[in-house]
Amino acid sequence: MQDIAEQVLALASRSATWAEVYAAREEETPVSFKANRLHSIEAREARGLALRVVVDGRIGFASSSQLDEPELLVRDALATARFGPVSALAYPTQQVQDPGLGLYDQQVADLTVDTMVQMGQQMIDRVRARGEDILCDADVRKSTGTVLLLNSSGGQGTYRQTVVWLGLNANRVRGTDILDIWEEDASCRLATIDAEGVVNTVLEKLDLAEEIVPIRTASLPVIFTPKGVYMTLLAPLQAALNGKLVLQGASPLAGRLGERVFDPGFSLLDDGRVPGQPTSAPMDGEGVPTRRTALVQEGSVSAFYYDLQTAGLAGTESTGNGQRGLTSLPSPATHALRIAPGTASCEAMLSDISEGLLVDQTMGAWAGNVLGGQFSGNVHLGFRIEKGRLVGRVKDTMVAGNVFEALAHLAGIGDRAYWVGGRAEIPYLYIPSLAVSAR
């Protein structure tokens, strides 16, 4: 792709004030199991070029998977600039080098379909041994990709990445009771993917879920597992720290930079440079080097995350969070969100509660007023806490609240953070009082 990208850049630079070529290629092999059986094996490949130009102060954009027609791509990008937004872009000049993030593993690239089928079948067989009434879905997926970026101001960078991802879902139906448990793991390296850990976690939760117990409607102490935090609390927080929404005045954190909003023990950073993680890269989709950005420090809002255009409009600099696909302009998005661990063990948090709820999976929490920080979701998998112990699974239960209020006064932050699907690293969070509704 290097040759065609250079050709497109040269053609566009003749007419544009500034030009940028983003080229990407990905090969993906997903292996899928449904209801305990192998369902499908696929092989997919996608490649293309995206061209962004600045002409007379406005941004034009076009993309194509037809790599043999560079003139058409340039023509289309130049034509759209008439109607594009006014540019506030800073022009990257860095030649980005890979700092040794370990994003490419030849073992992943060489992973055979037969081995992937065995991985999926072994996970299913171990869970199925727990009960004949359990139906399992499993997915094992590998991908290899290459990203190249060139611009007319001298900025450039390229990197290769492999990703192996696996997911396991256990479903059990007994009369009117439907139990769903799912776990996942992802890594750039085959050696660090933890299939055994995924299976063990599913089996542990199957055991905990055997007994169904009631819970009352009340304001109760609630512990969120790392996955529960990711599914319920992270989306409103992520949106509020988005520089674009801050610029538009839509974020409740707009104008609150430096203000203490959260519990003093709560710190959050966005990290694009975690070795071996699928969300890491040496540069973002605009050629800006990625970094670790402290968004919340000891409860105070310390930064927002930006792409080039949003940063220019806000009068600041990009944080290396310009994410994109081949068919869209870049926009601000996080890499890996990491909540700093605290000092409380999970056992200590449980022992502090005489009556409460542990939430592991929710459904529909994203459907609330995300920009306002509101969440309200069904507890898809949760357990009643009684006198410091998990005594059984709850049904027909909801949790609701406001993420900013919930995180303003925490009763505990777990002493260890766990990766959730390679996308975020999160400890257990203990909220002293939250609205719980049971039917």
C-alpha positions, -999 to 999 in steps of 0.1 A, spaced: 0 0 0 30 23 4 34 30 -33 -3 38 -39 -5 59 -8 25 80 -19 10 84 -54 -23 96 -39 -5 120 -16 15 135 -45 -15 139 -67 -36 156 -39 -7 179 -29 -8 196 -63 -42 211 -56 -46 210 -18 -31 232 9 -26 201 29 -33 164 23 -33 132 44 -36 96 33 -47 69 57 -43 33 45 -54 2 63 -56 -35 56 -71 -62 78 -75 -100 75 -98 -116 99 -108 -152 106 -137 -157 130 -147 -192 142 -182 -194 157 -200 -220 178 -237 -219 184 -257 -241 208 -226 -263 215 -218 -269 178 -195 -254 153 -215 -229 134 -193 -211 109 -157 -204 98 -150 -174 77 -121 -155 62 -125 -118 56 -102 -92 41 -107 -54 39 -83 -28 26 -86 7 14 -74 43 14 -89 74 29 -79 109 18 -84 141 38 -75 174 22 -77 211 31 -86 234 2 -93 271 7 -95 265 45 -121 237 43 -118 200 48 -126 175 20 -127 137 24 -131 106 3 -123 69 6 -121 40 -17 -112 3 -18 -103 6 -55 -66 11 -52 -60 12 -89 -79 45 -94 -60 71 -74 -71 100 -96 -108 94 -88 -101 93 -50 -82 127 -53 -110 142 -74 -137 132 -50 -119 145 -19 -111 178 -36 -148 182 -47 -162 176 -12 -140 204 3 -164 230 -10 -190 217 14 -167 206 42 -162 222 76 -137 250 82 -104 235 91 -89 240 125 -63 213 120 -28 214 132 -6 196 107 14 167 123 51 167 113 62 137 134 76 105 119 62 81 145 82 51 155 68 20 173 81 23 209 80 -15 213 44 -21 223 45 -57 212 14 -54 190 24 -80 164 28 -117 172 37 -142 145 21 -170 165 -13 -152 162 -7 -147 125 1 -184 121 -28 -196 142 -46 -223 122 -83 -227 119 -80 -262 133 -64 -249 164 -90 -222 168 -118 -248 165 -101 -268 192 -99 -238 215 -136 -231 211 -146 -268 215 -124 -272 246 -141 -242 263 -175 -256 255 -167 -291 267 -155 -279 301 -187 -259 307 -210 -286 293 -195 -310 318 -213 -289 345 -247 -298 332 -264 -312 301 -290 -284 301 -263 -258 294 -261 -244 259 -228 -227 249 -219 -202 222 -183 -195 217 -162 -173 194 -125 -175 186 -112 -148 163 -79 -137 150 -69 -107 129 -38 -92 114 -38 -56 103 -15 -29 89 -20 8 92 -1 35 72 -4 72 74 13 99 53 7 136 51 21 165 31 36 182 61 61 153 66 41 134 92 41 96 88 39 64 106 31 27 102 25 -3 124 13 -39 122 -10 -55 148 -24 -90 155 -54 -96 178 -67 -128 191 -101 -126 208 -123 -152 224 -157 -151 240 -178 -177 258 -215 -176 266 -233 -201 288 -271 -203 286 -294 -224 308 -332 -224 307 -351 -240 336 -389 -234 333 -393 -196 332 -358 -189 344 -332 -179 318 -296 -177 329 -270 -161 306 -233 -157 316 -206 -144 292 -169 -138 295 -143 -127 270 -106 -120 266 -84 -103 240 -48 -98 234 -22 -90 207 -3 -121 218 -13 -157 218 7 -165 249 -13 -141 271 -48 -150 260 -64 -167 290 -90 -193 278 -87 -212 310 -95 -180 330 -125 -173 309 -139 -208 315 -132 -208 352 -150 -175 356 -180 -188 338 -180 -220 360 -177 -200 392 -207 -178 382 -227 -209 372 -222 -222 408 -232 -188 423 -263 -186 402 -277 -220 412 -300 -205 439 -324 -177 431 -331 -153 460 -354 -123 464 -342 -88 470 -363 -58 481 -368 -24 464 -348 1 483 -317 22 483 -290 -4 489 -252 -6 489 -240 -20 455 -207 -34 444 -200 -34 407 -176 -60 393 -152 -47 367 -175 -59 339 -204 -44 357 -186 -10 358 -178 -13 321 -214 -21 311 -231 4 334 -210 33 345 -183 38 319 -203 51 289 -216 83 306 -181 90 320 -165 84 286 -190 108 269 -185 135 295 -147 136 290 -150 137 252 -135 170 241 -160 174 213 -190 172 236 -172 196 260 -166 220 232 -203 218 223 -213 224 259 -232 191 259 -209 175 286 -218 180 323 -181 184 329 -177 214 305 -161 243 324 -152 221 354 -115 214 345 -95 213 377 -127 209 398 -131 180 422 -161 161 409 -154 125 420 -143 107 451 -107 116 461 -97 80 456 -109 79 420 -84 84 392 -89 76 355 -66 77 326 -68 69 289 -38 48 278 -29 42 242 4 26 250 -3 -6 270 20 -33 257 1 -61 240 -34 -46 242 -56 -44 211 -65 -8 218 -29 3 218 -10 18 189 21 40 184 -1 67 168 -37 75 164 -56 77 131 -42 112 124 -5 104 129 -3 120 164 17 98 188 -5 81 214 0 88 251 -12 82 286 -37 110 294 -48 115 330 -84 124 327 -93 124 364 -67 127 392 -77 120 428 -113 130 420 -105 162 400 -111 166 363 -76 170 349 -81 167 311 -104 159 282 -94 139 251 -92 154 216 -86 147 180 -69 174 158 -100 192 146 -117 193 180 -84 204 196 -80 232 171 -115 245 177 -109 243 215 -76 261 213 -56 232 226 -36 202 212 -46 167 203 -42 141 229 -36 114 203 -73 102 204 -82 108 168 -99 75 159 -112 66 125 -122 40 100 -117 40 63 -151 56 56 -152 84 81 -133 114 93 -115 111 126 -133 119 158 -123 118 195 -124 83 211 -106 66 239 -80 39 237 -80 19 269 -97 35 300 -79 25 332 -93 32 367 -66 32 393 -69 5 420 -76 14 455 -69 -3 488 -100 -24 495 -101 -62 488 -133 -76 474 -138 -96 506 -135 -65 527 -161 -47 506 -185 -77 509 -179 -80 546 -190 -44 551 -225 -51 537 -253 -67 557 -278 -64 528 -269 -53 492 -263 -63 456 -233 -73 435 -238 -64 398 -219 -82 371 -239 -78 339 -266 -52 330 -288 -47 300 -301 -14 286 -281 8 310 -268 27 280 -304 37 271 -306 64 298 -296 101 295 -260 93 289 -249 129 285 -265 137 318 -248 108 335 -281 89 341 -281 51 339 -310 26 344 -306 -10 335 -318 -45 341 -295 -66 362 -288 -93 338 -265 -111 362 -263 -100 398 -261 -116 433 -277 -107 466 -252 -98 494 -263 -109 529 -242 -105 560 -210 -102 539 -217 -132 517 -231 -138 482 -262 -159 489 -277 -163 454 -288 -148 421 -314 -121 418 -340 -119 391 -363 -91 378 -341 -64 393 -330 -30 381 -304 -5 392 -306 32 385 -287 64 394 -264 91 382 -228 82 375 -214 115 388 -233 112 420 -224 75 424 -187 81 418 -186 113 440 -187 92 473 -173 57 470 -172 33 499 -144 13 484 -122 8 453 -108 -26 447 -71 -32 453 -67 -49 419 -78 -38 384 -89 -64 358 -89 -61 320 -124 -63 305 -122 -77 269 -89 -58 263 -108 -25 263 -106 -12 298 -88 -20 331 -111 -16 361 -113 -26 398 -144 -34 418 -163 -3 428 -184 -1 460 -212 25 459 -227 30 494 -263 37 482 -280 31 449 -316 27 438 -325 -10 435 -359 -20 421 -373 -55 423 -404 -70 409 
